[in-house]
Amino acid sequence: MAGVALLSNPRSTGNRAILPRIRSFCAQHGEIFHYEVEAIEQIGPALRTIARVRPKVLVINGGDGTVQAALTELHLGGHFGDSPPPVAVLPNGKTNLIALDLGASGDPIVALERVLEIARGDMTDHIVPRELIALSDGGVRPVLGMFLGGAGLADSILFCRNKIYPLGLPNGFSHVLTVMAVFLSLIFGIRAAFLPPRPSEVRVSLIRQGQIQGRFALLIVTTLHKLLLNSKTGNGTGPAGLQLMMVDQSPLSLLRAIVAAVFGRLGKHAMAGIHLQRGDEIRIEGDRSSVILDGELFQADKGRPIVLTQTRPMPFLRLAA
């Protein structure tokens, strides 16, 4: 039995600089079984091989696409039977929301050292359950993830990915530029090719809770407990289900949501222009409205909605005490 199995994607952007250090670290620690893939399609065979060494912890080292593909294969592939190992995610991708939710931030080597430390002892207090979002858009196989952004948020993510990241700037500065562009577009109503577009109208339906329709600056569906600005969506003690947050496309509503998140008041009481719901099934429909699930782009159309359901809980490894 291996203490830790590490699944790495050398082609992810973050690994281009850090992977030599990762390889050196693994060479110095024999309890790590390190498996590298060259393409997303190789993740299924990789997990079949990893299952044979029966690791105590599975660590994913790659970008958003690698994490999403690994979680999908873990849930649907059945490589570990009914007892998959707890999953840890190294801080590597552009956004790192899953890693942040699990207490991993900063240097991936430091996070990996912490995983090793936990795996050598009793892991009980560090194992936390998380449900996944299963997204179906009419395809044969659902795609699984933990964070979906839509409406104006998806447009902003695509703007950052297509217009800002190609400039080669540091991630943090790229995100600041994106936020500035979003505020110029939203608050001052400026429309230009170098700014994010106006969000399309979408209709969101929740079983038993009805429908909400309009244009939204933010649309988030998640099973994470911690989001941007360190705002929390759950109590951190167990699965929180599918949580939906939408913010109306208005400067006041967006500012109200940001202030509430910064001061930890988001979701504690009703606020105008901010919609917070939970549901077992969420349907998103719009006229070519984009949604992004853990980095992968999907499109909701009229008559062909995107359907989100929740999976059974999977074990994850929380690095923070």
Helices and strands as residue ranges (DSSP letters): E 4-8, H 15-27, E 32-36, G 40-42, H 43-52, E 57-61, H 64-77, E 87-89, H 97-101, H 108-119, G 124-126, E 127-130, E 133-136, E 143-145, E 147-150, H 151-159, I 160-164, G 165-167, H 171-187, E 202-206, E 210-214, E 216-222, G 228-230, E 242-248, H 251-262, E 274-279, E 281-286, E 289-293, E 296-300, E 306-310, E 314-317
